[in-house]
Amino acid sequence: MAKNHLFLQKVLMVVSLTLIAGYTATISAHGGGATLDPAGNKATFTALARVTCLDDGNGPPDHLVARIRDNSPATPGMFVSLQLHKGSKAISITDTTPGDAEFSPFVTLQGGNGTYFMMADKTIAGVRDFEVEWHCNTATGVHTGTDIVVDQFE
C-alpha cells in the first residue's frame, strides 16, 4: 500500500490532482509519472493500473490511447515500455530514446467501455523516471470519463 501511495503522490505532482491509494478520480486529460525501481536492483519492477473508460455524456468510450516517456539519461540496454490490455486484446510501445524529452508515439487499444489494464516496466535493473499520458476517447476522438486505480508498484 505504501508503494502505491508513493506512486500516487508523484501522479499528484504531475497532474495536480489529489489521488490517494484506493481512490479514483475522473478527469479529461490524464498523465502521471514516477520512478520505476527506486532502489535500482529489480529488473522485473512493474507498475500496474486499471483505467476505466466511462460514458460521461460525451458519448460511449471506444478506445484507450496512451504513450510513455523515459525521463532518465540513456543507459545501454535499458528502456521503459507501456502495455495496454483489455479482454483478448493487447498492445505495447517502448520509448526507444531515453532522456530526449519526447514521448513515444501513442498506441490505441480499441476495447470500448469498461476497464483496461495499463502496465509500465523496464528491460533491466536500474532506476528509471518515467511519465505516462493516457486518454479514454469515443470513436471520433472526444474524451470520455476516466477512472484510474493503481494496483501494483513493485
Summary of the structure (lengths in Angstrom):
residues: 154
radius of gyration: 14.8
end to end distance: 10.5
largest distance: 46.5
contacts: 487
relative contact order: 0.32
helix: 9%
strand: 45%
